[in-house]
Amino acid sequence: MRSNRSLDVVRVVTHLGALIPLVTLIWDIVLNRLSVNPIQDITFRTGKPALVLLVLTLACTPAKTIFGLRDALRIRRTLGLYSFSYACLHFLVFVGLDYGLDLLLLREAILEKPYALVGFLAFLTLIPLAITSTVNWMRRLGRRWKLLHRLVYVTGTLAVVHYVWLVKSDIRQPLAFGAAIGLLLLARLPVIGRAARRMRVKFRTNVIV
C-alpha cells in the first residue's frame, strides 16, 4: 500500500514539475512579460524543457540500476512524452511563428543553418520513440524495442549539438547537458550496474548488523 502511495506521489510531482515551464510561459505571454524578442524567448523556453526532460528520461534506468529506485522506471515514459511534447512545441514555434509556415524559407533555414538541421534531425529521432512508447509496441517489437529506444542517446547528442551551435558564445550550459548525457551513458554499462548492486547489498548488510 505504501509503495502504491509513494508511486502516486512521484507521478503527481512528475506531472506538476513537467508542466511548470509551460504554465509559466503561458502566464508570461498573457501578462506580456516576454523579452524584447518574444519569438526567440518562446523558442528557448520550449526547447530547454525538452532537453531537461530528455536527460531526466535517460536518468531513469541508472537511477534504478545504481540506486535501486524502481519508481524511476515507472515515470520514464511520462518524462519521455513530456519531452516530446515540448520538442513539438519548440518545432511548431520555429516553423509557425519564426518562419510563418513558409516552406521555401524553412527549407533554406534547415539546409543553410547547421543548428536548424541538427535540431530537425533530433526532432525526427524523437518521433519513433514517442510512437513506440506504449506497452503494446513494447510487446510487438520484443527485443528490438530496447534496440530502437537506444536511439534516445543519439537524440540527446543531436539536441546538445543543436544547443551549442544555437548559443554560439557561452556554451557552458549545453556542454553541461552533454556531460550529463555522457555520464548517464556510462552508467548503463553492465560493470557499473553490477558494482552498484554489490554496494547496495553490502550497505544493507551493514545496516542490519
Buried (B, 14 or more C-beta within 10 A) or exposed (E): EEEEEEBEEBBEEBEEBBEEBBEEBEEBBEEEEBEEEBBBBBBBBBBBBBBBBBBBBBBBBBBBBBEEBEBBEBBBBBBBBBBBBBBBBBBEBBBEBBBEEEEEEBEEBBEEBEBBBBBBBBBEBBEEBBEBBEEEEBEEBEEEBEEBBEEBBEBBBBBBBBBBBBBEEEBEEBEEBBEBBBEBBEBBEEEBBEEBEEEEEEEEEEEEE
